[in-house]
Amino acid sequence: MLHVTLLVCVLLLVACGQVAEPPEPTLDVQLVAPEAVPTTSFTDPVLIEGQRNYDLYCAHCHGYDGTGQVEESIQQTLDLGMLLVPAHDASGHTWMHPDQLLIRTVREGIQNPLAQFPMPAFGEAFTDEQILGMIAYMRLWWTPEQRQYQRRLTWRWTQMQAEQNSN
Ligand code: HEC
């Protein structure tokens, strides 16, 4: 009887989303060295498409290895007194934002007069899944702790939206 009661309690708590842990990510790939720049050796189709889109639409600004603004234009930007394009790797702050805000950033862009290369608004050019694919690819550059942190943020954001929708 005690077992059944416990099980019901657990199920209820999980159903209410009170204590449920964030789901295990399906797109994470464990690299031998977490900071290592990923190679094209992965086989996950989401990552392959994510890398292709990233290389085509983002890399010329954010760097092919996610280290930020490409070398050639850095001095010119600094000479103009403007901001450099931020890195997406472990040294940047992309991992400090939940998936939902990263998707929104890609869609709406960032128009900052201090940025020599403003972040373009990609609008409906990508589906949510395609943007998540690019994020999954960038995630390869993060440390396990950063991935875990960002996963929690995303999970909390999902919980928050669910609560707002149920009110
Ligand atoms: C023309 C150059 C350019 C291109 C192309 C570009 N970005 Fe950006 N991006 C920027 C700049 C500049 C910022 C910083 C804007 C600011 O904070 O003022 C930025 C900021 C961001 C941010 C917020 C900062 C962070 O890391 O959390 C994200 C996320 C981002 N870009 C993702 C992308 C993705 C994904 C693509 C490709 C689909 C892309 N960007 C293409 C210039 C670019």
Residues whose N, C-alpha, C, O or C-beta is under 5 A from the ligand:
A	BS01	HEC	Y57 C58 C61 V85 P86 A87 H93 T94 L102 T105 V106 I110 N112 A115 F117 P118 M119 P120 M134
